[in-house]
Amino acid sequence: MARRERGAETYARRGPIREPYDFVLIVCEGAKTEPTYFTSLKIRYRLSSANIKIMPADGSDPMSIITFAENAASRDNYDRIYCVFDRDEHTNYDAALQRIADSSEGKAGRLIAIT
């Protein structure tokens, strides 16, 4: 039986099978509790830690969280940024939600409020 010659394309590396994951930033108001919670979710659900970054904002009110997220969006190329804050008794809660809705990032679905 004669052996058939194989072409170079037979040995070529196959292309990627999966779609690449989104690069996500989670900005939260707490410095310990929320980052620990989201880190444990990453571990529990075996999510790629290279694609999810969790950062506490400089302040705890919703507007400072959104400002921090907007600055991060201008520096890095995140696919989505989640702003996590409680309603609590923040006087600027509604203004913060409106700021996200009015922003170009918010209209594009890249800046999202989680309350």
Contact map, one row per residue, 1 for C-alpha under 8 A:
1110000000000000000000000000000000000000000000000000000000000000000000000000000000000000000000000000000000000000000
1111000000000000000000000000000000000000000000000000000000000000000000000000000000000000000000000000000000000000000
1111100000000000000000000000000000000000000000000000000000000000000000000000000000000000000000000000000000000000000
0111110000000000000000000000000000000000000000000000000000000000000000000000000000000000000000000000000000000000000
0011111000000000000000000000000000000000000000000000000000000000000000000000000000000000000000000000000000000000000
0001111101000000000000000000000000000000000000000000000000000000000000000000000000000000000000000000000000000000000
0000111111100000000000000000000000000000000000000000000000000000000000000000000000000000000000000000000000000000000
0000011111110000000000000000000000000000000000000000000000000000000000000000000000000000000000000000000000000000000
0000001111110000000000000000000000000000000000000000000000000000000000000000000000000000000000000000000000000000000
0000011111110000000000000000000000000000000000000000000000000000000000000000000000000000000000000000000000000000000
0000001111111000000000000000000000000000000000000000000000000000000000000000000000000000000000000000000000000000000
0000000111111100000000000000000000000000000000000000000000000000000000000000000000000000000000000000000000000000000
0000000000111110000000000000000000000000000000000000000000000000000000000000000000000000000000000000000000000000000
0000000000011111000000000000000000000000000000000000000000000000000000000000000000000000000000000000000000000000000
0000000000001111100000000000000000000000000000000000000000000000000000000000000000000000000000000000000000000000000
0000000000000111111000000000000000000000000000000000000000000000000000000000000000000000000000000000000000000000000
0000000000000011111000000000000000000000000000000000000000000000000000000000000000000000000000000000000000000000000
0000000000000001111100000000000000000000000000000000000000000000000000000000000000000000000000000000000000000000000
0000000000000001111110000000000000000000000000000000000000000000000000000000000000000000000000000000000000000000000
0000000000000000011111000000000000000000000000000000000000000000000000000000000000000000000000000000000000000000000
0000000000000000001111100000000000000000000000000010000000000000000000000000000000000000000000000000000000000000000
0000000000000000000111110000000000000000000000000010000000000000000000000000011100000000000000000000000000000000000
0000000000000000000011111000000000000000000000000011000000000000000000000000111100000000000000000000000000000000000
0000000000000000000001111100000000000000000000000011100000000000000000000000011111000000000000000000000000000000000
0000000000000000000000111110000000000000000000000001111000000000000000000000010111000000000000000000000000000000000
0000000000000000000000011111000000000000000000000001111000000000000000000000000011110000000000000000000000000000000
0000000000000000000000001111100000000000000000000000011110000000100110000000000011110000000000000000000000000000000
0000000000000000000000000111111001100000000000000000011110000000100000000000000000111000000000000000000000000000000
0000000000000000000000000011111001000000000000000000000111111100100000000000000000011000000000000000000000000000000
0000000000000000000000000001111111100000000000000000000110010000000000000000000000000000000000000000000000000000000
0000000000000000000000000001111111100000000000000000001110000000000000000000000000000000000000000000000000000000000
0000000000000000000000000000011111110000000000000000000000000000000000000000000000000000000000000000000000000000000
0000000000000000000000000000011111111000000000000000000000000000000000000000000000000000000000000000000000000000000
0000000000000000000000000001111111111100000000000000000000000000000000000000000000000000000000000000000000000000000
0000000000000000000000000001011111111110000000000000011100000000000000000000000000000000000000000000000000000000000
0000000000000000000000000000000111111111000000000000000000000000000000000000000000000000000000000000000000000000000
0000000000000000000000000000000011111111100000000000000000000000000000000000000000000000000000000000000000000000000
0000000000000000000000000000000001111111110000000000010000000000000000000000000000000000000000000000000000000000000
0000000000000000000000000000000000111111111000000000010000000000000000000000000000000000000000000000000000000000000
0000000000000000000000000000000000011111111100000000000000000000000000000000000000000000000000000000000000000000000
0000000000000000000000000000000000001111111110000000000000000000000000000000000000000000000000000000000000000000000
0000000000000000000000000000000000000111111111111000000000000000000000000000000000000000000000000000000000000000000
0000000000000000000000000000000000000011111111100000000000000000000000000000000000000000000000000000000000000000000
0000000000000000000000000000000000000001111111100000000000000000000000000000000000000000000000000000000000000000000
0000000000000000000000000000000000000000111111100000000000000000000000000000000000000000000000000000000000000000000
0000000000000000000000000000000000000000011111110000000000000000000000000000000000000000000000000000000000000000000
0000000000000000000000000000000000000000011111111000000000000000000000000000000000000000000000000000000000000000000
0000000000000000000000000000000000000000010001111111000000000000000000000000000000000000000000000000000000000000000
0000000000000000000000000000000000000000010000111111100000000000000000000000000000000000000000000000000000000000000
0000000000000000000000000000000000000000000000011111100000000000000000000000000000000000000000000000000000000000000
0000000000000000000011110000000000000000000000011111100000000000000000000000000000000000000000000000000000000000000
0000000000000000000000111100000000000000000000011111110000000000000000000000000000000000000000000000000000000000000
0000000000000000000000011100000000000000000000001111111000000000000000000000000000000000000000000000000000000000000
0000000000000000000000001111000000100110000000000001111100000000000000000000000000000000000000000000000000000000000
0000000000000000000000001111001000100000000000000000111110000000000000000000000000000000000000000000000000000000000
0000000000000000000000000011111000100000000000000000011111000000000000000000000000000000000000000000000000000000000
0000000000000000000000000011111000000000000000000000001111110001100100000000000000000000000000000000000000000000000
0000000000000000000000000000100000000000000000000000000111110001100100000000000000000000000000000000000000000000000
0000000000000000000000000000100000000000000000000000000011111001100000000000000000000000000000000000000000000000000
0000000000000000000000000000110000000000000000000000000011111101100000000000000000001000000000000000000000000000000
0000000000000000000000000000100000000000000000000000000000111111100000000000000000001000010100000000000000000000000
0000000000000000000000000000100000000000000000000000000000011111110000000000000000001000010110010000000000000000000
0000000000000000000000000000000000000000000000000000000000001111111000000000000000000000000110110000000000000000000
0000000000000000000000000000000000000000000000000000000011111111111100000000000000000000000000000000000000000000000
0000000000000000000000000011100000000000000000000000000011111111111110000000000000111000000000000000000000000000000
0000000000000000000000000000000000000000000000000000000000000111111111000000000000100000000000010001000000000000000
0000000000000000000000000000000000000000000000000000000000000011111111100000000000000000000000000000000000000000000
0000000000000000000000000010000000000000000000000000000011000001111111110000000000000000000000000000000000000000000
0000000000000000000000000010000000000000000000000000000000000000111111111000000010100000000000000000000000000010000
0000000000000000000000000000000000000000000000000000000000000000011111111100000000000000000000000000000000000000000
0000000000000000000000000000000000000000000000000000000000000000001111111110000000000000000000000000000000000000000
0000000000000000000000000000000000000000000000000000000000000000000111111111000000000000000000000000000000000000000
0000000000000000000000000000000000000000000000000000000000000000000011111111110010000000000000000000000000000000000
0000000000000000000000000000000000000000000000000000000000000000000001111111100000000000000000000000000000000000000
0000000000000000000000000000000000000000000000000000000000000000000000111111100000000000000000000000000000000000000
0000000000000000000000000000000000000000000000000000000000000000000000011111110000000000000000000000000000000000000
0000000000000000000000100000000000000000000000000000000000000000000000001111111000000000000000000000000000000000000
0000000000000000000001111000000000000000000000000000000000000000000000001001111110000000000000000000000000000100000
0000000000000000000001110000000000000000000000000000000000000000000000000000111110000000000000000000000000000100000
0000000000000000000001111000000000000000000000000000000000000000000000000000011111000000000000000000000000001111000
0000000000000000000000011110000000000000000000000000000000000000000010001000011111100000000000000000000000000111000
0000000000000000000000011110000000000000000000000000000000000000000000000000000111110000000000000000000000000011110
0000000000000000000000000111000000000000000000000000000000000000110010000000000011111000000000000000000000000011110
0000000000000000000000000111100000000000000000000000000000000000100000000000000001111100000000000000000000000000111
0000000000000000000000000001100000000000000000000000000000011100100000000000000000111110000000000000000000000000111
0000000000000000000000000000000000000000000000000000000000000000000000000000000000011111000000000000000000000000001
0000000000000000000000000000000000000000000000000000000000000000000000000000000000001111110010000000000000000000001
0000000000000000000000000000000000000000000000000000000000000000000000000000000000000111110000000000000000000000000
0000000000000000000000000000000000000000000000000000000000000000000000000000000000000011111000000000000000000000000
0000000000000000000000000000000000000000000000000000000000001100000000000000000000000011111110000000000000000000000
0000000000000000000000000000000000000000000000000000000000000000000000000000000000000000111111000000000000000000000
0000000000000000000000000000000000000000000000000000000000001110000000000000000000000000011111110000000000000000000
0000000000000000000000000000000000000000000000000000000000000110000000000000000000000010011111111000000000000000000
0000000000000000000000000000000000000000000000000000000000000000000000000000000000000000001111111100000000000000000
0000000000000000000000000000000000000000000000000000000000000010000000000000000000000000000111111110000000000000000
0000000000000000000000000000000000000000000000000000000000000110010000000000000000000000000111111111000000000000000
0000000000000000000000000000000000000000000000000000000000000000000000000000000000000000000011111111100000000000100
0000000000000000000000000000000000000000000000000000000000000000000000000000000000000000000001111111110000000000000
0000000000000000000000000000000000000000000000000000000000000000000000000000000000000000000000111111111000000000000
0000000000000000000000000000000000000000000000000000000000000000010000000000000000000000000000011111111011100011100
0000000000000000000000000000000000000000000000000000000000000000000000000000000000000000000000001111111001100000000
0000000000000000000000000000000000000000000000000000000000000000000000000000000000000000000000000111111101100000000
0000000000000000000000000000000000000000000000000000000000000000000000000000000000000000000000000011111111100000000
0000000000000000000000000000000000000000000000000000000000000000000000000000000000000000000000000000011111110000000
0000000000000000000000000000000000000000000000000000000000000000000000000000000000000000000000000001001111111110000
0000000000000000000000000000000000000000000000000000000000000000000000000000000000000000000000000001111111111111000
0000000000000000000000000000000000000000000000000000000000000000000000000000000000000000000000000001111111111110000
0000000000000000000000000000000000000000000000000000000000000000000000000000000000000000000000000000000111111110000
0000000000000000000000000000000000000000000000000000000000000000000000000000000100000000000000000000000011111111000
0000000000000000000000000000000000000000000000000000000000000000000000000000011110000000000000000000000011111111000
0000000000000000000000000000000000000000000000000000000000000000000010000000000111100000000000000001000011111111100
0000000000000000000000000000000000000000000000000000000000000000000000000000000111100000000000000001000001001111110
0000000000000000000000000000000000000000000000000000000000000000000000000000000001111000000000001001000000000011111
0000000000000000000000000000000000000000000000000000000000000000000000000000000001111000000000000000000000000001111
0000000000000000000000000000000000000000000000000000000000000000000000000000000000011110000000000000000000000000111
